[in-house]
């Protein structure tokens, strides 16, 4: 039990809920809670299967990027250790995804043996938008599930896929409507009845076998990335890591993934992109004013000056249906502004 991760049991199914609002980020407290709950479930002889889901609005938006560069980023358990623990479990582990599974959140699901997604969920690995690559096995496990071309599209473009598309390419085993925990438990019970055990993603090779001996596939993506993401280093680093997944043994290629990830995190380009990420989100927040603060009903606007700025301000309100009166000192300036 952890404040950020909750454990419950429904018959023979252990249910682990990530409860760290607003986005169920996989910070140190959550990682520690996941290990504790997984340990309890695996040690319990009454438990035959495990379900992992997210509380609140989503499964998980991924790693807590505020920890990058801090001691917590290197404090055990690391996300890779949590995922390896899930994948090595002797009982089937089901990820029941709703809302969003992005970045480290999707990597966590990739480490699970089975994946379900709500019909309106979105899944993806958008790390390149922060100047980094997936660093917890995403470039290694995703191509094993969906094949190299689909993995390159998802990771290099950094896009989130709708659940239906994720299901069509083999990322998701089944779609559901309704509560994620309920859907996960129902699926887990079917696995128990059928006697279906763990299915480790790292052991699946069909998706990468088709790309072996075809270096031109990666060269084409490199040329495309150099055009569509000119000057960006992360897309090329992601292609390098996916190519390693095809050509190297899993343990060796995943170690190299981490090396590439660390290299990207330390780059000035990624530092700048992460700074911009936080800056864009902070400008919409006024210090000392909470979301619950009461607001006034604005019925009309007065703008003094009808020059370039006055015109823009006036139109911003007029476009959303709020009446505007403008004041100028000369008729000529008023006429021009209007």
N, C-alpha and C positions, 0 to 999 in steps of 0.2 A: 504494500500500500504506500502510495506517495500522494502528496497533495496535487501533483501534476499528472499522475497516472493512477487509475483506479482498477481494482481487481474484483471480479465477482465470478460466480459459478452458476451455470444453468445445467443441472444434471452432470453429464460427462463432458461438458464443454466449458472451458475457462474463457472468460471474456475480459480482455484488457482494453481499457478506454484511456486514450490520451486526452487529458482535460487541462489544457494550458492555453486559455483564450488570450488574444482573439484568433490566432492562426495555428495553434498547437505546434509552435516551433520546437525543434528538437534540440533544445539547450541542454546543459549538463544535468539539471534537475530531472528533466523528462527522460533522458538517456538512463540515468541512475534508476529511476522508477520503473522503466521498461525491463531492465535487467532483473530487478527484484521480483516483479510480477511474473516474468518468464521463468525464473528459477523456482518460484512457488508452484507454478502450473506444471512444470516438468517433473517436480519431485512428488506431486500428488498422484497417487495410484488411481484415484477416482476419475482423473482427467484423462480423456482419450484424444481430445483435439482442442485447439486454441484459436480464438478469434481476436484480432487486433482491429480496433476502429477508433475514430476520432469523435470526441464530444463536441458539442456546439455546432458551428457552421461548416466544418470541414474535417477531412482526415488529417492532413498536415501540409502546411505550406513550405516545410523544409527546415534546413538548419537555421540556427539563430546567427545571422551574419554579424551581429554585434559582438559575438565572441571571437571573430576572426582576429588573429594577432594577439589575443589575450591568453592568459594561463588556462582558462576554462576550455579553450579549443584543444588543449593537449592533456586535459585531465580525464582519466579513465572514469567510466567507459566511453570510448570514442564511438561515434556512430557506426563506423566500420565494424567494431567489436560487437555492437548490439545486433547488427544485421547478420554477421557471421554466426552469432549464437542462435538466431532464429533459423537460419538456413540449415544449421547442423542439428536442429532439434529432432528428437526421435518420434515426436508426435506431430501430425499435420497442423500447420499454422495457416490460417486464412486471413487475408487482409480484406476488410469490408470498407470500401471507399465511398464517401459521399462528399459533395462540395468540391474540394480541390485536393489533389495529391501532386505536389510539385517539388522539384529539387530533391532534397534529402527525404522528403515525405514519400515520393515515388520510389526512391532507392530503398527505403524501408519496406515498401510493398513488394518490390522486386525480390527482396530477400525472403519473403513469405513463400510458402509452397503453392498457394492458390490465391487468386485475386478476383474479387467481385467489385462492381462499380454501379452506383446509382445511375439511372438513365440520363440525369442532367449533370453528372460529375464531369470534371475536366482533369486531364492528367498530362504531365510533361516534365521536361528537364530544362528549365530556362536559364541555367547557370551562365551561359555565354553572354547574357544581357548584363551580367555583373563582371565580365572580363575573366571568368574562371570556367572550369569544366566540372562535371559531376565528379565528386571525390570519394564517394562511398560505394563504388561498384557500378554506377549507372552506365558507364561506357562499356562495361564488361557483360553485365547481365541483360541489358536491354537488347543488344543485337542477338543474343542467344534465344530470346523469345520471339522477336518480330522480324529477324533478318537484318542484314547490314544496310540495305538501302533505306528501309523505314527508320532504322535507328539513326542513320546519318541525317535524315530529314528532321527528325524530332530534336536531336541534340544540337546540330549545327545551326538550325534556325531558331532554336530556343522557344518553340511554340507549345501551347497547351492544346491537347487534342480532346475533342468531345468524347464521351464514354463510348458511343456507338462506333466511332472510328477506331478507338483503342481496342474495342472488342473485335472488330473486323480484322485487325492486323495481328491479333493473338496476344496482345498485352493483357487483356482481361478475359477471364474464363467465362464469366456470366454477368448479365445485367440484372438489376433489381429496381423495384419501386418501393418506397416506404422507408422504414427504419433500418439503418445500416447494421446495428447489433442484431436485430431480429433476423435479417437476411443472412448475416454471417453465421449465426447459430444454426439456422435451418440447413445451410449448406454443409456446415461441419458435421451435423448429425447424419446427413446422407453419406459423408465420407466414412463415418464410423460404421454405419450399417453395411456399406459396401466393402468394408475392410481396406479402404484406400489409405495408404500411408503417405509420408512426405514425398515431395517431388522437388528436388533441389534445382534451382535455376542454373547454378554453375555447371551442372552435369549435362545440360541440354546443349547439344552441339550442332544440330541441323541448321540453325539460323546462320552460324558462322562458317560452316563447312562449304556452303554454296559460294562464299566469297574468296576462298583460298585459291591462290594462284591467279588472282585477277587484280593486280595492282592498279590497272587502269580505272577501276571503280573509284578508288581513293583519289587518283590524280584528277579525275573529272570534278569531284567535289572540291578539291583544293582550288582548282581554277575558278569554279563557280563562287566559292567563298571569297576569293581575292577580288572578285568583281562586286558581289553584293554586299560584302562587309569589308570594304577597302580599309586597310590599315589595322583591322582588328586581329589580335593574336589568338584569342580564345577559340574561335571556330577552327582554326588550323590545328590548335592543340587538341581539340576534341577529335578531329579526324585522325590525328596521330594515335590517340589512345584507342579509338575503335579499331584501327588497323592492327594495333598490338593485340587486341582481343582475338583477332582472326589468326594471327601468326605465332602467338606465344602461348605456353601453358597458362592456365587460369591464375595460379598463384604468382607467377612472374609478371603477367600483364597487369594484374590488379595492383601489384607493388609499384609498377611503372606509372599507373594511373595516378597514384598518390603523389609520386614525384612530380608529375606534370601539374597536378592540382596545386601543390605547394609553390611551384615555380610561378604559376599564374597569380596566386594570392599575393605573392611578394612583389609583383610587377607594379610599376607606377600606373599603368593603364587600368588595371583592376582597381587599384586604390582610388583612382579618380572616378571610375564608374560607380563604385560603392558609395563614394561621397555624394555623387549626384543623386543616387537612389534615395538616400536618407534626406538630402536637401529638398528634393521634390515633394516628399511626404511631410516634411516639417513646415513648409511655407503655408500649408492650409490649416495650421494649428496656431491659435492665439494663446500665448502663455497666460495661465491663470483663468482661462475660460474653458469650462468643461462642455462636453456634448449635451449635458443636461441643462445648461444655462438657458433661462427663458429668452425668447426672441420677441421683437416687436413686429407687428403687422405693418409692412410698408405699403402705403396706398398711393403715394405720389412723391415725385422727386423734383427738386429744384437744382439747377446747375448754373453757376455763375461763370460766364465766359463760354462762347460758342466757337472757339478755335479748334485746332486739331484734337486736343485732349477733351475739350468739352463736347465735341461732336461724338467722339468715341464713347464717352461715359453716357451721354444721352441715349445713343442707339443701343447700348448694352441693356439699359432698363426698358426702353421702348420695345425692344425685340421680345421681351418676356411679358409684355402687356401692362407695364406700369406707366401711367401718365407722367410726362416730363414737361416742366416749364424751364425755358432757358432765358438768361438775362445777359444783355450786352449793353455797352455804353453808347454804341453808334448803330444806326439803322443799317448801314452798309455792311458792317461786320455781322449783324444778326441775319441779314438776308443771305449772305454768303454761307454762313454756318447752317442755316436751315436748308 
